[in-house]
Structure formats: structure tokens, C-alpha cells
Amino acid sequence: MMHLRLVLEFDGSDYVGWQRQPNGLSIQEVVEAALAEMLKHPVHLRSSGRTDAGVHARGMVAGFSTERHLPLAAFREGLNRLLPPEVAVREAAEVDASFHPRFSAAGKWYRYTIFRGAARSPLHRRFSWHVRSPLDVAAMRTSSGVFVGHHDFAAFRSSTCEARTTRREIFACDVIEDGELLYLDVRGGGFLKNMVRVMVGTLVEIGLQRRPVDDILRLLQGGKREEAGRTAPPQGLCLMEVWY
């Protein structure tokens, strides 16, 4: 029996997210179909987590087992020939049977991209949120540091989130300028549904001077979801890395 770990990159623009859904095509579905075609048996992928519709990844991790013993190259080059252009295997490795992409993970890195150009950009539209109004980046950077540490993120999750606890640890939250682009890099031990996107939406409102710089602390100390900022659009979010 071979136990495999895949690192996947995908453009999620035209997909309903990672997980199989009855209302459209998912990343999981197309990768499982490609694996089934290659291995000649059904495959069920375990993943490091879910991504919402329209969200992208450079480092989604998925795992599965097969009784067919093939060279590792087949699980990258061979599988990539069967996958659609929006999805690719970046790495394939054999792992111990105890490995689980989600439960074995030590942390994740998400990047959210904001495009700040005066005019809309066809080249950036699928991978960023276009914010035309000037942003106070210094205020956003000051506020982002408050997220670091163990906190209750109840105010920063979707109303449909079913997590049993809302406490999470953030290792780092950085605001990085790169010309017209603004990156918000968030590294943490785990995330609630829509958590990063609500964090970004709240920081953007601080950058637009629509809420005070110290508002993050108030929200972490017992705020409700309706008191935090909007959920930032999905296309700006990318799962960059999962580490173990």
C-alpha cells in the first residue's frame, strides 16, 4: 500500500471550492477523477482544509492511499496531464500511514491580495480585491499586530461556521506593500470559516478610516460578527502553504 501526499496549486475562480458540492464543480472532484483514471480505482482525498468558492491555492495538501505502486513522478507529471489547466500537482511524496493532511498540520499561511490602482485591472481581477480609495497602510499595519496570539475569533467567522471552539492562535499577521498591490499575510495554527476574509475586511475599513485603529482589540474581547467588517471577496485569498 502506498500512502501519498500531494501539494496542489489551483485557480479557484470557476470552482465551488475544494469540497465536493451538489451545486457545481469542485477542485476535489476533478483531482479525484484524474486519480481514478490513472489508478483505475476510486480515490477519496483527505485535505488540509476547505477553500470557499473562488479562493485559490499554491499549497493545498491532500492525501490518499492506493494499492498500485507507481513511481512518484507519475503522481505529478502523469496526473498533471489529466488535470484541467486551472489545477496542478506541485509536489508528490510518499508518507507514513499515520499522516493526515489536516490533523497532522502545524500551521497554515494565507495571503490576501488587494489591488490599489486608480483604474480596474483585467490582469489582477481574478486574484485580488480592487480597493480604489486610498488606504492608511500604517493604521492597518498597527491594527494587524493585535491579531497575533491566542484569541477568541467569534467576531471573525461566518454565521454558518460550525466549529466547536472559536479560539485560534495567529503566529503572524503582516501588511506588505508592493507597488499597487497590498498583501496581507496571515500565519496561524488553524482558521475558522471565512476568518481571514473577515479579518481583511475589518482591516480595510480601518485603512479607509471607517473604524478606529484599536477596534480589533474590542472585537477580540467579545465582539459579535455583525460588529466586524465585511467579508472580503474570495478572489483575493490564496492558501500559500501548509506546514507539518
N, C-alpha and C positions, 0 to 999 in steps of 0.2 A: 504493500500500500504506500503510495506517495502522498505526502501532505504538503500542499503548496501555498505560498503567499505571493500574491500579485500586487504590484503598485500600479494604479491606473491613473491616467490623465484623461480628462474629458471636458468638452464644451457642452454644458448642460442646457443651453439656450432652448433647444427644441424638445426637451425631455421633461417628464413629470417629476423628476428627481431620481435618486438612487433606487429606492424601493419599488418593487412591482406594485402597480396601481390598476384598478379597473377602468380608469378614465383616460389612459394614454400609455405611451411607450416609456419605459424606464431604462436607466443605464444597466441595472441588474439584469433585466430581461435580455438585453442584446448581448451582454457578456456571457450569460448562461447559455444562450442559444449558440453562440460561437464555440463555446467549450463543448457542448453536446455534439455539435457537428464534428469537431476534431477528435473527441474521445469516444464517440459512438455510444454514449450513455448519458442519461440526465445528470445534471450537476446543480447542486444548491450552494450558492455563495453565501458565506458569512462575511459581514463587512465591519469596518471600524466605526461605522455610524451611518446616519442617513443624511442626504442633502436634499434640500427643497427643490421644487421645480425652478429651473432657470439658474441654479447655482452650479459653479464649476469646481474642478479639482485638478491639482497637479500631483497629489499624493494620497488618493483614496486607497486604502488597503483592503484587500479581500482574500479570503482563504477558502480552500476546498480540499477534498481528498479524492483520489482515484486509484483504481487497481491497475490502470495502464501505466507502465513505466516508459516515459519518453524523455529525451534529452531536454534540459531546461530551456534550450533555445527554442524548442517547439512551443513552449508556453509564452514566448514573447514574439519572435518573428512569425511563427506559424499562426498564432492566434491573431496577431495584427493583420494578417492577410484576410482574415474572416470578419473582422470588426468594421463597422462603418467609420468614415473619416473623422467623426467627432470623438471617437473613443480609441484609446491606445493603451497597451501594456508597456510601461516603462521598465519594470523590473519583474523578474520571476525568480523565486528562491524556494528551496526545499526547507521545511521547518519541522520541528518536533510535533508529535500528535497532540500535545497539550496546548499548542498555540491557538489563541483566539484573537482575531483582528481587533475586536472591541475590548474584551476583558483583560487582555494582556497589555494593552496600550498604557504608556506612562504619561502621554500628553499629546496635544494637537496644536498646530499652528494654522490659524486662519488669516487671510489678508483680504481687506475690503478696499476697493479702489474707487476714488472719487475723481471725476474729470472736471476741472475748473475753467475750461475755456469759455470765452465770451460767446462763441458760436458752437452749435452742436457738431459733434464729430461722428461721421459714419464709421470710422475705423475703431472708435472707442465704445460705440453704443452697446455692443453685446457684452462688454466686460467692465463696465463702470457705471456709476451714478453721476449724471451730469447735474452739478450744482452751479448755477450761473452767478448767484450773488456772492460777494466777497466773504471769505471765512476768516475769522480770527483764529489762526492756527495756534498761536501761543496759548490762548484760552483753552482750546481743545486739548493741547498737549498737557497743560496743567490738570485739567479735569480727568484725562485718561489715566493718569497715575493713581487716582483714587481707586480704580478697579482692582489694582494689584493686591493679592492676598486672599484670604478666606472670607467670603461674604455670602449674604442671602440675596440671590438674584431674582427673587419673586417678581419684581417690577420689570424685569428684563427678559420675559419669556412670553411665548404665545399663549393666548387664552385656552388653546387646545392642548397644551403641554401636559403630559400625564406622568411626569417624573415624580417619584415619591418624596424626594427632598429637593429643595431649591438652593441649597448651599453648594457652592462651587469654589475652586481655587483658580485664580488667574496668576500666572507666573510673570507675564509682562504685557504691557499694552502701550504700543509706540505709535506716534504720529510722524510720518516721514514725508517730506516734500521732495518731489521730483518733477520740476518744471510745472506743467499744467496738471500733473497728477498728484494726488494726495493719497498715501497709503495708510491704512490703519491696521497694524499688525497685532493680533491678539494670540497669545500662547497660554494654554491652560490645561488643567488636568481633565476637564470634561465640560460639556456645554449643554444648556437647556435648548429646547426648540425655539428657533429664531433669536437666541440670546445675543449673538454677535450683531445681528442686523438691528436689534433694538438698541444695543449699546451705541452703534454707529449713528442711528437716527437721533439719539439723545445728544451725542457729541456734536452733530451737525447743528442742532438747534442752539447749542451753546456757542458754536462758531458763528452763527447768524445773530447772536446776541438776543435770542428769544427766551433764554432762561439763564439764570445766574451760574457762574463758574462753579460754585460749591453745591450745585443741585445734585450731583452724583452721590455725594455722601448722604444727603437726605433720603434719596431713593433706596440706597443700600441699607438704610436703617429702618426700613418698614414701609417703603413706598409701595403703591399699587401699580399694576400695569398701565392703567389709564392715566397715571401721573407722569409716566416716562414719555420719551419721544416716539415718533412714528417708527414703524418697521422699515428700515432702508430697503430699497428694491433688491431683488435677488441677484440680478446680473453682475453686481459689483463684488459679490462674495466668491472666494476661492479657497478650498481646503488645500493648503500648501504641503503639509507634512504631518504624518503621524509617527511618533517615535516610541520605542519599546525598551 
